[in-house]
Amino acid sequence: MKLIALYTQPTDMTAFEAEYANHLKLVEQIPGLQEIRLTRMTRTLQGSSYYLMAEMIFPDEETFKTAMRSPEMNATGKDANRFAADLLTLLIAKESTS
């Protein structure tokens, strides 16, 4: 299971990156989090323009559900809304083999 955060292009990238570095410290405390993958976009070919994709990967659905209810996730969500509410789209995803 994944929680994917997509951030559109910030007006002030330096300020965003500083805030995001602090935000990652909260993300890393989420219980059951297996891996964080960060991807910074270099160009948009079609559709909405995004700056950053953060994939928070959990080993299974039960671990994901527990993490979503945790105080650490709550704190992480509040922090994201504080500095990037107008930039952020959140998605829940499940990988499939086909």
C-alpha angles and dihedrals in degrees: 000000000000138000107205122198116196118192123195120220110297119223092228108035094182092055091044093051091050091050092044093053088057091043091056089061088063093044091054089059095060108119116245094015107149102183143353119213119191123196123182113202118232101189141000116225098178138355129010119001116238130187103192139015119196117191115197106196125203125188096235145353096265093053089047093052092049091049092049090057095046126112088235092059090046091053091046092051093049090050093050090051090049097058106018112021092127092048101044135098118175124204134181114215139181119200118231132193096228 
